[in-house]
Amino acid sequence: MKIPSSILTLLIGIFITLASLWYGQNHGLLPVAASKEAELVDGLFNTMMTIGFGLFLLVEGALIYAAIAFRRKEGDMGDGEHLEGNIPLEIVWTAIPAVVVLGISIYSFDVYSRMGGLELMNHDMGAMRAPSVEVAYAPSYDADGNLISEAGLGIMPGTATEENPVLSIDVQGLQYAFIFNYPNGIVDGELHVPINEPVALNLNAKDVLHAFWLPEFRVKQDMIPGQETKLVINPILEGTYPVVCAELCGPYHGGMRTQLIVHSKEDYDAWVDSRLTAMNAGDTTIANLPKAPADRTEAEYLAPFVEPLQLAIAPESLASLRDRSTHQIQ
């Protein structure tokens, strides 16, 4: 019994829709979502994966069907049928991507604004200034030198209150470490924050460009010498997460890593008390700061990166490769 083409098309459409919806939520391509920002970004990413997987099934399925159904038959030596085109079909396959791109653009802007992307703008610019929208990536100024918008990602609307104020931490990036300065005078090589409280990171580079990247938080912000940038995060899951420099900043760029530890409120207070007690006892060392390469041999410095990256190479070989590339550049 031959299935009517309309029913067959409906069944194929249902299959593609269900398969796309399933894969969009079960692709397993992202690490754990540890912040409110990550939840918003993951929603956008899952939507794009759903649409992309559906289009992949549709296009590849059509190609496979055409390759089988319209293949050259045995003994057929003639030319294929000459086709001038199909205007309605061309309109459809042009309109659908246009609608998809427009929809994703609107969704992306909504996610960006809900993450606090527009919160660093100064909306009080005077009655004489024409209204405009500025993307809060780089700082901008008006003709009189007044700051219009800062660089970075601001506070998510509705997250900071008098009962839940923003914890502000100054972050310095330098070859090859991050240094965190807390408002109570604590200086540490790791980032410790309480759960369910917004944390504002004031970023600055001391030497070259760096980038402060939190994969589990789905945020990254450039650290620029001589210019402060901001990044506000909202941790929602206790744990230890990597902090990575995502900007090539020198030969030991791969070693510029540290940790972000999200504590419960009680554990965070206990950590603060322990560090303040140590400071009051005269301990002025910066805790958890990685040793500079000059304090170790290159093999000792590179050894911790061999095993996590599963490199089938000795640390000594990594050092020789670095020396060879440096010599070629010179």
C-alpha positions in Angstrom: 0.0 0.0 0.0 1.4 3.4 -1.0 1.3 6.1 1.6 -0.1 9.4 0.3 2.6 12.0 -0.1 0.8 14.5 2.2 0.7 11.9 5.0 4.4 10.9 4.4 5.4 14.6 4.5 3.5 15.1 7.7 5.2 12.1 9.3 8.6 13.2 8.2 7.9 16.7 9.6 6.8 15.2 13.0 10.0 13.1 13.1 12.3 16.0 12.3 10.5 18.2 14.9 10.7 15.6 17.7 14.3 14.7 16.9 15.3 18.3 16.9 13.6 19.1 20.2 15.2 16.1 21.8 18.7 16.8 20.5 18.4 20.5 21.4 18.0 19.6 25.1 20.3 16.6 25.2 23.3 17.5 23.1 25.7 17.4 26.1 28.0 20.0 24.6 28.1 22.4 27.5 29.6 22.2 31.0 27.4 22.6 34.1 25.5 25.8 34.4 26.7 27.5 37.6 25.2 31.0 37.3 22.0 32.8 36.3 23.8 34.0 33.2 24.6 30.5 32.2 21.0 29.5 32.3 20.1 32.3 29.9 22.9 31.6 27.6 22.1 27.8 27.6 18.5 28.6 26.7 19.7 30.5 23.6 22.3 27.9 22.7 19.7 25.0 23.0 17.3 26.9 20.8 20.0 27.4 18.1 21.0 23.7 18.4 17.3 22.7 18.0 16.9 24.8 14.8 20.3 23.8 13.5 19.8 20.1 14.0 16.3 20.3 12.3 17.8 22.1 9.3 20.6 19.5 9.2 18.1 16.6 9.1 16.0 18.4 6.5 18.8 19.4 4.1 20.8 16.1 4.5 17.7 14.0 4.2 16.7 15.8 1.0 20.2 15.3 -0.4 20.2 11.6 0.4 16.7 11.1 -1.0 17.6 13.0 -4.2 20.9 11.0 -4.7 18.9 7.7 -4.4 15.6 8.6 -6.2 17.1 10.5 -9.1 20.3 8.6 -9.7 21.2 7.6 -13.2 19.5 4.3 -14.1 21.5 1.5 -15.6 21.7 1.9 -19.4 20.5 5.5 -19.3 23.0 7.5 -21.3 20.8 10.6 -21.9 21.0 14.0 -20.4 19.0 14.9 -17.3 15.8 17.0 -17.5 16.5 20.7 -18.0 15.0 22.7 -15.2 14.6 26.5 -15.3 13.9 26.8 -11.5 11.1 27.0 -9.0 10.3 30.5 -7.8 8.0 29.5 -4.9 10.6 27.0 -3.6 13.4 29.7 -3.9 11.2 32.1 -1.9 10.6 29.5 0.8 14.2 28.6 1.3 15.2 32.3 1.4 12.4 33.4 3.7 12.8 30.6 6.3 16.5 31.4 7.1 15.7 35.1 7.1 13.0 34.5 9.7 15.2 32.2 11.7 18.1 34.7 11.8 15.8 37.6 12.7 14.2 35.5 15.5 17.6 34.5 16.9 18.8 38.1 16.8 15.8 39.3 18.8 16.2 36.4 21.3 20.0 37.1 21.6 19.4 40.8 22.4 16.8 39.9 25.0 19.3 37.5 26.7 22.0 40.2 26.5 19.8 42.8 28.1 18.6 40.3 30.8 22.2 39.5 31.6 22.9 43.1 32.4 24.4 44.1 29.0 22.8 47.5 29.0 23.0 48.2 32.7 26.4 50.0 32.4 24.9 52.7 30.2 24.2 56.1 31.6 20.7 56.9 30.4 20.7 60.5 31.8 22.5 62.2 28.9 20.7 65.5 28.7 17.7 66.6 26.8 19.7 67.9 23.9 21.3 64.6 23.1 19.6 62.4 20.5 18.5 59.1 21.9 20.7 56.1 20.9 21.6 52.6 21.8 25.2 51.8 22.7 26.5 48.3 23.1 28.3 48.1 26.4 31.5 46.5 25.1 33.8 49.4 25.0 33.4 52.7 27.0 32.0 55.6 25.1 31.9 59.3 25.8 29.9 62.3 24.7 31.4 65.5 23.1 32.1 66.9 26.5 34.0 63.9 27.7 31.3 62.6 30.0 31.0 58.8 30.3 28.1 57.4 28.4 28.6 53.7 28.9 31.2 51.6 30.7 32.8 48.5 29.2 31.6 45.0 30.3 28.6 43.3 31.7 26.5 45.0 34.4 24.1 43.8 37.0 21.1 41.7 36.0 17.9 43.7 36.5 16.3 42.9 39.8 19.2 40.9 41.3 20.7 43.5 43.7 18.7 45.0 46.6 19.5 46.6 50.0 19.2 43.1 51.6 21.3 41.5 48.8 24.0 44.1 47.9 26.7 43.6 45.3 30.0 42.3 46.5 32.7 44.3 44.6 36.1 42.7 43.9 39.0 44.2 42.1 40.8 41.8 39.7 44.3 42.4 38.4 45.6 40.4 35.4 49.3 40.1 34.9 51.7 37.6 33.3 50.7 35.0 34.3 48.2 35.2 37.2 45.0 36.7 38.4 45.1 38.6 41.7 41.8 39.3 43.6 41.5 42.3 46.0 38.5 42.1 48.3 36.9 45.2 49.9 38.0 44.1 53.4 41.7 44.1 52.4 42.0 40.4 51.6 44.3 39.7 48.6 44.1 36.2 47.1 45.1 34.2 44.0 41.7 32.5 43.9 38.2 33.9 43.6 36.0 33.1 46.6 32.3 34.2 46.4 29.1 33.4 48.2 26.2 31.7 46.5 23.1 33.5 45.3 24.6 37.0 45.6 25.7 39.2 42.7 29.4 39.8 42.5 30.9 42.7 40.6 34.4 42.1 39.2 36.4 45.2 38.4 38.9 44.0 35.8 42.2 45.6 34.9 45.4 44.3 33.2 48.8 45.4 34.5 50.9 44.6 31.4 49.2 43.2 28.2 45.7 42.2 27.1 44.2 39.3 29.1 40.7 37.9 29.1 38.8 36.7 32.2 36.8 33.6 31.2 34.4 31.5 33.3 33.3 28.6 31.2 30.7 27.3 33.7 29.3 30.9 34.0 29.2 31.4 30.2 30.8 34.9 30.5 34.1 36.3 29.3 35.4 39.9 29.5 38.6 41.5 28.2 41.1 42.9 30.7 42.7 46.0 29.1 45.8 47.8 30.4 44.9 51.3 31.6 41.2 50.7 31.3 38.8 49.1 33.8 36.2 46.8 32.6 33.4 45.2 34.6 31.8 41.8 34.9 28.9 41.0 37.2 28.2 37.3 37.9 25.4 35.6 39.8 26.5 32.2 41.2 23.8 29.7 41.8 25.7 26.4 42.3 28.3 25.6 45.0 31.5 24.2 43.7 35.0 24.9 42.3 35.2 26.2 38.7 38.2 27.1 36.5 39.1 30.7 35.7 41.0 30.9 32.4 42.8 33.6 30.5 41.3 33.4 27.0 43.6 36.0 25.4 47.1 35.0 24.1 49.3 37.0 26.5 52.7 35.4 26.2 54.6 32.1 26.1 53.1 30.9 29.4 49.5 31.9 28.5 48.3 28.3 28.9 49.4 28.4 32.6 47.4 31.5 33.4 44.6 29.8 35.3 43.1 29.8 38.8 39.9 28.7 40.5 36.5 30.3 41.4 35.1 28.7 44.6 31.4 29.3 45.2 30.7 28.9 49.0 27.5 28.8 51.0 27.0 32.0 52.9 28.3 30.4 56.1 31.4 28.9 54.5 32.2 32.2 52.7 32.0 34.1 56.0 34.2 31.5 57.6 36.8 31.8 54.8 36.8 35.6 55.2 37.3 35.3 59.0 40.2 32.8 58.5 41.9 35.1 56.0 41.4 38.2 58.2 42.8 36.3 61.2 45.9 35.4 59.2 46.3 39.0 58.1 46.0 40.3 61.7 48.7 37.7 62.7 51.1 39.3 60.2 50.7 37.0 57.2 50.9 39.3 54.2 51.5 36.7 51.6 49.1 36.3 48.7 47.5 33.0 49.1 47.0 30.5 46.2 49.1 32.6 43.8 50.9 30.4 41.3 54.7 30.7 41.4 56.3 32.7 38.6 58.1 30.7 35.9 61.4 32.2 37.1 61.0 30.4 40.4 60.9 27.0 38.7 62.5 25.3 35.7 60.4 25.3 32.5 59.8 21.6 32.9 58.5 22.1 36.5 56.2 24.9 35.3 54.8 23.0 32.4 54.4 19.6 34.1 50.9 20.3 35.6 49.5 21.0 32.1 50.6 17.7 30.6 48.3 15.4 32.4 45.0 17.5 32.4 45.4 18.1 28.7 46.3 14.4 28.1 49.4 15.3 26.1 51.5 12.5 24.9 54.6 14.6 25.3 57.1 15.3 28.1 57.3 18.7 29.8 60.9 19.0 28.6 59.6 18.7 25.0 57.0 21.4 25.6 59.8 23.7 26.8 62.0 23.0 23.8 59.0 23.7 21.5 58.5 27.0 23.2 62.1 27.9 22.8 62.1 26.9 19.2 59.0 29.0 18.4 60.5 32.0 20.2 63.7 31.7 18.3 61.9 31.6 14.9 59.9 34.7 15.8 63.1 36.6 16.7 
